[in-house]
Amino acid sequence: MVTAKKILLVQLYSNGDCLYATAVARQIKSDFPGCLLTWAVSISCRNMLLGNPYVDETLIIDDVARDDVSAFRRLKRKFEEKIKEGVYDELFITHIADTNLALYDGCIRSNILRAYPYPVTAPLTPVLRLSETEISSANAFAVTHQLEKYKHVILFEFAPQSGQSKITKEFALDVAEQIAKRGDAAVILSSGNSIDHPHPAVIDGSSLSIRETAALTHHCTLLLGCSSGITWITTSDAAKQLPMVQLLNAQTKWVNPISRDFERFGSPVETVIELVEFDAAKTLDCVNAALQDFSSARMQHNQPVLVHFKTTRNIIYNLLCYAEFSAISKHIRVNREVYGNNLSFYKEVVWGFVSFPFKLVRNLFMKKIVAK
């Protein structure tokens, strides 16, 4: 009798990244029929996997902080020992840290998919299975706030954890208040922080979990987002994929514009408007135009997120810290495959090497100061 393979998939953070990686879990189940798949995940993201039919068990990791490379490397060694001991038969790490940084090419999803060593032919739509209770909670929320009476219901993701945008609570409230003055539109402010506002069309969405918010999308007509967890959960198979206006920081450390992702992976980019230079007035103009005619609004307001390679400078630094020269070589190869021999990319590679000793000394100095 053939024993089922025991496989460990490691994707600790974040909500959006875990959603991308559900396609890898689905692929593993196809590549290794009958396998027992365990997913190592952080406490903060474990709810993304509840009910997932491609995940048999979850292994909760609570001692590796998001940016703690040393702790992550220790975790990798621990799992590699588990392979040697026969606890697991296969280990797949898609988490973007350590040597997996080399696989970044300006798109987070491609980084995660590339970390799996076999072709990913399974559907890429994120897998999310909601409970009846979660769906009922979203429906009850819609009834409580009388969402059916509005022509437009805008889900506003305004407190990103991804670093893809810089939006303040004051900005979000200003925009929401102005939209509510239309009379035919409601704005649901989605974040982990409670907001008390007197206008009935400016609605606090903090009482809903991120999973319940996925169910709530079926009561919404537009997403005002910032390429964070709420945005990506709307692309899952449990949600209604909404036309969206994305407020982005084009110079963020880990740039991951929706348009680039959609273009690479076959989703309709025509449903996305991106703004990288905006204030409340420009945002309102764009949203009001989108509510009237989305296609025309896209032609008028969309601001393409240009490719830049500033992230490469940081990747080179992080890999040099652990003398991962083969990973640096892989990073160069990956980006050459995507962008060709791009001079801007090579400049960032060189700058990463040149600036390394200075940045290292500065970081060591700062650590000593903090330790005191």
N, C-alpha and C positions, 0 to 999 in steps of 0.2 A: 504494500500500500504506500502511495506517495504521500509524504507529509507536507502539509501546507507550509509555504514559506512565510517566515515571520519578517516583516519589513517595517523599518522605522523611517518616517518622513519628518524632517526637522524644519519647521517654519514657525518661529516664535512670535514675531510681530509682523506687521501691524494688522488692523482689521482689513484694510484694503488688500494688503499683500497676502493675507490668509485666504481671502476670496479668490485672488488670482490662482493661488496654489491648489484650490479645490480641483482645478483641471488636471493637475499633476496627480492628485490622489485618484481621480477617475482613470487616468492613463495607467497608473500602477495596477489597478484592479484589472485592466484589460491586458497588460503585459504579463502579469503574474496571476492567472486565474486561480481563484480559491485561496489566495494569500490572506494572511492576517495582517492588516495594516494598522500600525500605531502611529499617531501623529503627536510629536512633541511640540507643545504650544505654551505660550505664556498665559498666566492667569487672566490677564486683561483681554485676551483674544479668544479664549476657549469657547465662548458662546457662539462664535461664528461657525463652529463645527457641530453644534447640537443637532442631532437627527440626520447628519450627513450619511447617506447610504453607502458611501465609499470609504468611510472611516470606521474601523471596528473598535478602536480604543483611543483614548487620549492620554498622553503623559504630560502632566502639568509641570512646567518649569517655573519655579518662583525665585531662583537665585541668580539669574542672569539679567542684568539691567539692559535696556535697549541699546545703549552705546558702549557697553563694557566688553571690549574686544578680548581682553585677557580672560574674562570669565567665559566667554563664548568658546575660545580656543580650548579651555579646560573641559568644557562640556563636550566638544568634539572628540577630544582624546578619550573621555569617559565612554562615549558611544562607540568609538572604534574598539575599545577594549571589550565592550559588550558583544561586538561582532566576533572577535577572537574567542570569546567564551561560549559562543553559540546561542546567546540570548536572542539575537536577531541574525537573520541570514543576509539581509541587504540593508544598507544605510544610504538614504538619499537626503541631501541637505540643500534646500532651496533658499534658506534664510540669507538675506543680503548682509553679509558681514564677513570679515576675514578674507580669505581668498576668493569668495564669491563676488566681492567687489569688482573683480576683474571682468565680470560678465556684463557690467552696466554699459549701455549704449544710448543713454538718453531716454529710456523707456523702462519702467519698473517691471511690467509684466514680462517683457522679453528677457530681462535678467533672471527672473524666477523660472521661466520655462527653459531657458538655456542651461540652468543648473541641473536639470534632470538629464541624464546622459543618453537617453533614448528619444526618438522622435515623439512629439506630442501631437497625436492625430485625433484625440478625443475632443468633443466640443469644448470651447474655451469659456462659454458662459459660466460665470461663477455659480456654484451649487449652494443653495440655501434652503433649508427645510424648516418652515415655520409650524408651530403648534397651533391647534385650534384656539387655544387661549390667547396666543399672541395676535392672531387674526381678529379675534373677538374684541380684544383691547383696542386695536386700531379702529375697528368699526364703531365701537362705543365712543371713542375720541371724536370721530367724525360727526356722530349724532349730537354729542354734547355741544360741539362748537358750530353746529348747523352748517357744515361745509357744503351741503347740497344746494344752499341758496346762493352761493357765489358762482359766477361764471368762470372765474379764474381762482385757483388755489395754488399758491406758490410755496414750495418747500424751500426754506432758506437755511442752508448749511453755513453757519457763520463763525464757528469756533474750531477751525481745523487743527488736527494733531499732526498733520503730515508735513507742515512747513511750506505748503504750496501757495499760501496766501497770507497776507497780513490784514486782517479785518478786525476792527474793534467792536465791542458791544455797542458803543455809541453810534458808530457808522451803521451797523445793522438796524438799530432802532430807528434811525433817521430814515433809512431807505424804506423800512417796513411801514412807518407812519405815513410817508408820502404815497406809497402804493395803496394803503388802506383808504386814502381820501378819494380814490376812484369810485368807491361805492360798490363795485362789482367784483372786487378781488380781496382775498384774505391771504395773509402771510403767516406761515407756521415757522417760528424761529426754533430751529433744531440745534440743541447743544446739551451739554450736561449741566448747565446752570439755569436755575429758575429765573424767569423774567415776568414781572408783574406789570401789566400795561392795561390802562383803562379802556382802550379801544377794542371792541369785540372782534375786529378783523385782524388785530395783531395778537397772534396766539402763541402761547408758550408751549413748545413741544418737548420740554425736558422731562415730562412725566413718562414719555415713551422710551423704551429701550431702542437700541439701534435696529434690532430685529423687528420690533413692532413698527418702527418707522418704515422698514421695507414694506410691510403690509399697508401702511398708510399711503404709500405712493399711488395706490389704486384709487385714492380719493383726490389726487393732486393733478395739476395740469402743466406745471412748469417747475423745474429745479433751478434755484439760484445757488450755485455751489462753489467749491474751491478745491476740487480734486482730492478730497479726503474720504474718510470712511463712508459717509452718507452718500456721496457721489457714486462710489463704486458699488454700494449695496443696491442702488437703483438699477444697476446693470445685471443683477443676479436673476436667476430664474424664478425667484419668489416675488419679484417686484415688477412694477410697471416702469418700463424705461421711458423717462420723460425727456422732452426737449429741454435743453439746459443752457443757461448763461453761466459761464465759469469766470470767477474773479481770481486771477493768478498773479503770482510773482515770477516773472520770467527769469530772474536772476537767483532763484532759490538754489540751495545746495544740491538738492536732488530733484531736478526738474522732471515733471511727469505730466505733461499736458494731455488732456483727454483727446484732443484732435490727433496727436501723434500716435497714441495707443489705438484709437479707432481706425486710423488709416492703415496701420500695420496689421491689425487683426480682423479687418473686414466688417467693422460696425459702421453704421451710417454717420459720417462726419457732418452731414448736412443738418443734423439735429443739434449741433453744438455751436454756440457763440462763445468766443473767449475774449476777455478783456485783460490787458496787462497794464494799461495806463488808464486809471479810472479814479473818479471821486464819486460822491453821492449823486451829483447831478448827471454825470455820464452814465452811471449805472441805471438811474431812473429812466433816462432817455432810452437806453437800450431795452430795458424790461418792458416799458410801455410799447415800444415799437414791436417787440417780440410777441406781446399779447395780441397785437393787431394783425401782424403778418410776419411770421417767423422767418421765412425765406428772405423777404425784403430787409428785415432787421439784420439778418446775418450779412447780407451784402453791404449794408451801410456801416455796421458796428464791429464786425469781427476783426480782431487784431492777431494775426498769426504769431505764434510763439516761435521765435527764431532759434535754431540750433546753436548751442554754445557748449563748450567743453570745460568749463570751469570746475566741474565736478571731478574731472580727471586729475587735476592738480591735487585734490584731497585724497583721491584714490591712490595715487602714486606715493604720497606721504604715508598713508596707512600701511601700504604693502611694504614700503622700505623699512618701516619700524620693526618688521619681523623678517626682513631680508627675503621677502617672497618675490624673487626676481622672475621665476617662471610664471607667476601670476601677472606680473607687470607685462611680460611678453604676451600673455594671453589677452590682456586688456587691449593692447595695441592691435593685435590680430583681429579681435572681435570688432573693434571700431573701424578698422580698415575695410573689413568685409561689408560694413553697413554704409560708410561714408567715403570709401576710397582713400586716397592719399591726401587727406585734408590738412592743409598747412596749419590751420588754427588748432587742430587737435594735437599735432606734433609740437607746437609751441607750448601747449599746456603740459605735455609730457616732459619736455625739457625743463620748463619752469618748476615742475614738481621735483625733479632731481636737484636743481640749483638751490631751491628754497628749503630743501629738506633739513640741512644741518641747522639753519637759523630757526626754523619753526620748531625743531626738536628741542633746541636749547631753551627757547621761549616757553614751550609747554612744560619742560622739566622745572624751570624756574617758577612758573605759576603754580605747579603742584606743590612745590616746597613752601611757597607763600601761603597757599590754602591750608596745607598741613599744619602750619604754625598757628 
